[in-house]
Amino acid sequence: MDNEYGIIVDVQFHKSSTVIRWDTSVENDFEDWLGMWGPFVQMGGKIIDPNYQFKYINDDGTLKDF
């Protein structure tokens, strides 16, 4: 979304969470889009190529070791 990339992680802050871990160097850069997948997509969010290489995070949402 707006040239920001992230991954949906299985973190249950709420029963119907959609938690996105953004690809930043910030250790806890999670955002809870509680039941808002529709608006996320309407705002330009989309699923990227599964082979996309994140800069700061691994495919499971953990920070890469530098």
Residue, then its C-alpha position, 0 to 999 in steps of 0.5 A: m500500500d503506497n509502496e509499503y510492504g508487509i505480511i499478514v501474520d497470525v497474531q490474534f490481538h482480537k478474535s477476528s484480527t488481520v494483523i500486518r507486520w510492515d517491512t520496516s526496521v522497527e521491532n514492533d511494527f504491527e498494525d491490526w486491521l480488525g475486520m478491515w480487509g475490505p477497506f484495506v483493499q479499497m485503499g490500494g492494498k493488494i497481495i504481492d508476488p509470493n516471491y517478493q523479498f522483504k528488506y527488513i523482515n522474514d516471510d514469517g514477520t520476524l526481523k532479519d538478522f543483519 
